[in-house]
Amino acid sequence: MRTKQDYINRLSKMKRNLYFDGQLIDRTDELQMRCLNTIGTTYDEAAKPENQELMTAISHLTGERINRFNHIHQNTIDLHNKQDMTRMLCQKVGGCIQRCMGTDATNAIYNVSFEADKANNGATQYHENFKKWLTRFQKEDLIGCCAQTDVKGDRMLRPADQPNPGAYVHIKERLKDGIVVEGCKVHISEASVADEVLVVPTRALREQDKDYAVAFAVPGDWDGLKQVVTIHNLREREHFPRGFMPGSTDSYMIFENCFVPWERVFLAGEWQHGGVNALLFALFHRHSYSGCKPAIGDVILGTAALAAECNNIQKAEHVRKKLAEIIMVTELGYAAGYTASDLGGPQVFMPGKGFVPYGPGSYIPHSIYCNVGRCLSGEAVWHESEILCDLAGGVVATFPHEKDFVNPETKDALLKYTKRSSKISVEDQAQFWRFLGDALCSATGGIRNIGAYHGGGSPIMEQIAITTQYDIESRKKLVKYIAGMSGGDREALAKSNFIKRPKKDR
Ligand SMILES: Cc1cc2nc3c(=O)[nH]c(=O)nc-3n(C[C@H](O)[C@H](O)[C@H](O)COP(=O)(O)OP(=O)(O)OC[C@H]3O[C@@H](n4cnc5c(N)ncnc54)[C@H](O)[C@@H]3O)c2cc1C
């Protein structure tokens, strides 16, 4: 497995195709270093013997030990470990660990490429191509990102109906040795620090959208690909450093006449499978969210409790209520992911059919619990910021910059007037308000909230998944029975195949 330094060294050799604020920049530009340190934590932690079980796995392709982020889930234990690894790492960096998009895209494509080949009766080799690509990805311990979200143009028009065909990434031309793709994917996290970009469709597709049913992987600096990056760094500290300084990036990925050889293509025109690919990436990603959002909840809870202590209001009744709210959302999100792992299996939910076997045998988390957990905890993001705002008061918005705390003309007065609680040193109180200002009042803090709300799909997407997949009919039949109406069925839920409990629990 690689070290963080190996990862950075490899990025430093990649071609320059990153545009930031009007300039072409290197991947190892100083601006990207905070982000590299964050994602680099996944290498540092995987190398520690005490993290071996949680952070590494045995590849089912090669039998070699690999980083768990590059693993295809083989059983429910893998799903549990992925969730717990994500929570543990996100706690360490105080937010998004940034490597899960590759995990979730590889797991989705692994299954969909298999099913597409099966439906094509052997006329395509998507799955074999993907396994070859994946073997190298695992052996070289590479970082993948997932480019799913298209610019989408007019939201009320489907892909083939858009006046600009590039509103969704699509196959422009089919050649003997590959395809040519065109279009733009947006908001793609960590694409500027990824070795490989996995491209998957955004939404359900119709037959006339078949050119939009395309999945492939290319290196981040591939010919025909430009990235316009936004880099999210906090205000630098000179005198009062944070314990960990995170960073992240998102890219607009512009594909122009971009040639992709067949061995890197995993879906090309199978429109029914394109929609499943979109849903499956979202599903795996919502499962990852059940690890990261609880970690963010851990940080928010600690922050809220410290804000209350700095203000010496920790015993107030409204503080208890707000801390309880944060804990409830955090642990319900975690519990939903835990259940999704426990009920996972080589199956997906197909409307009208219930759960059906899917893929070559790898494990897929339970869809309802992934969606319920993501929606519940994703929608809570702004309310949690409101709690922090309430408990902190206005200080967080107007706290003086750090140099005023070292300037002899202002330092002593500022410390004197920063002091609130007598139980925490005033230096620590000042350091806490700086930290909370980073979270609540910076551009990066705002971007994080929007990412936590929309990333993995806006709440409406989870609500659609939940209501189309949940067996509402069997509940209606049960109520009809209880109410004494016609068409009632006392056993309706027992007959439903909505939840298949693992044998051990029966
Ligand atoms: C910080 C951040 C990081 C992200 N990282 C990634 C990433 O790594 N990879 C990736 O692929 N994506 C990523 N995303 C994208 C994320 O998944 C999308 O933002 C999300 O799916 C919403 O899509 P959208 O932004 O196009 O908003 P829209 O879908 O345009 O939503 C805007 C509004 O329009 C409504 N709407 C949209 N379509 C319709 C319709 N047909 N009918 C009625 N109402 C409609 C929505 O419900 C919503 O209210 C990221 C986003 C953010 C903010």
The ligand as an ORCA input file, in Angstrom:
! r2SCAN-3c Opt
* xyz 0 1
  C     -19.972     20.681     -1.911
  C     -20.604     19.693     -2.860
  C     -19.907     18.554     -3.210
  C     -20.439     17.650     -4.133
  N     -19.700     16.560     -4.531
  C     -20.132     15.799     -5.573
  C     -19.308     14.760     -6.110
  O     -18.209     14.479     -5.619
  N     -19.761     14.060     -7.192
  C     -20.973     14.325     -7.757
  O     -21.319     13.663     -8.733
  N     -21.793     15.285     -7.256
  C     -21.394     16.034     -6.190
  N     -22.209     17.022     -5.690
  C     -23.484     17.280     -6.350
  C     -24.713     16.918     -5.551
  O     -24.939     15.537     -5.592
  C     -25.846     17.739     -6.199
  O     -25.647     19.099     -5.817
  C     -27.225     17.269     -5.815
  O     -27.476     16.004     -6.366
  C     -28.276     18.273     -6.310
  O     -28.140     18.500     -7.689
  P     -28.036     19.990     -8.232
  O     -26.958     20.692     -7.514
  O     -27.963     19.919     -9.713
  O     -29.376     20.696     -7.782
  P     -30.787     20.578     -8.507
  O     -31.090     19.138     -8.769
  O     -30.858     21.520     -9.639
  O     -31.726     21.085     -7.348
  C     -32.194     22.439     -7.221
  C     -33.692     22.391     -6.937
  O     -34.396     21.996     -8.124
  C     -35.261     20.910     -7.827
  N     -35.373     20.085     -9.033
  C     -34.362     19.592     -9.773
  N     -34.857     18.875    -10.817
  C     -36.204     18.929    -10.723
  C     -37.286     18.387    -11.502
  N     -37.063     17.660    -12.591
  N     -38.526     18.644    -11.080
  C     -38.773     19.384     -9.987
  N     -37.793     19.921     -9.222
  C     -36.530     19.703     -9.579
  C     -34.589     20.197     -6.660
  O     -35.494     19.406     -5.926
  C     -34.076     21.379     -5.852
  O     -35.103     21.887     -5.045
  C     -21.721     17.890     -4.702
  C     -22.442     19.027     -4.315
  C     -21.898     19.921     -3.408
  C     -22.700     21.147     -3.051
*
